[in-house]
């Protein structure tokens, strides 16, 4: 699979690409992507789950059993559950968040979409997200899916990342630039 971002060159990219190919063969790409987004949200909400996947002291068998229980609890598809078992068996659970990001990017590219990571100081409304998606589509020439995050430390404005391009209009960056200019 060709990907301009070089995603498939990384370890995470190879796992994500293999999962995407399996999901495509089984006509389950949408379900697997949904499963991975659910899993990503669970990792963000549960410090215990995040620690589990990163803990090298948890054996591969125990990690596999724990991930199977998590998959059952979250209602994940058999394909996603089996994939988690493979990651656990290979000792690669720590790379799961990066694999999820890579899979989402590969799936979006296959649909002809781009994914924009948008960081704002406060949650954006649906109308603001729709307007931003329209402006990014006009700029990029493709449909843009927005993954919104909130980071109060940027103070205001937006930071938009599409692939390797970053558009930083945050107040924090502007203040830092002003401070540097004043220092001479």
Number of C-alpha atoms within 10 A of each C-alpha: 11 10 13 9 12 9 21 20 11 13 14 21 22 16 23 26 21 16 19 23 15 16 18 14 10 10 11 17 19 12 15 24 19 15 21 21 16 16 21 17 11 16 18 12 11 11 10 10 17 18 12 19 23 15 13 13 8 15 13 19 13 13 23 24 15 19 22 20 13 17 21 13 9 13 12 20 16 13 17 21 21 16 17 23 23 16 21 25 16 11 19 19 24 17 15 23 19 17 24 21 18 23 27 22 23 25 20 17 17 14 10 11 18 24 21 21 16 21 23 21 18 15 14 16 9 9 9 11 17 14 12 16 18 15 13 20 16 12 10 13 11 14 18 22 18 19 13 14 15 14 14 12 11 20 15 17 17 19 21 21 17 16 13 6 9 13 11 17 15 19 17 15 16 14 12 11 12 11 11 10 9 8 7 5
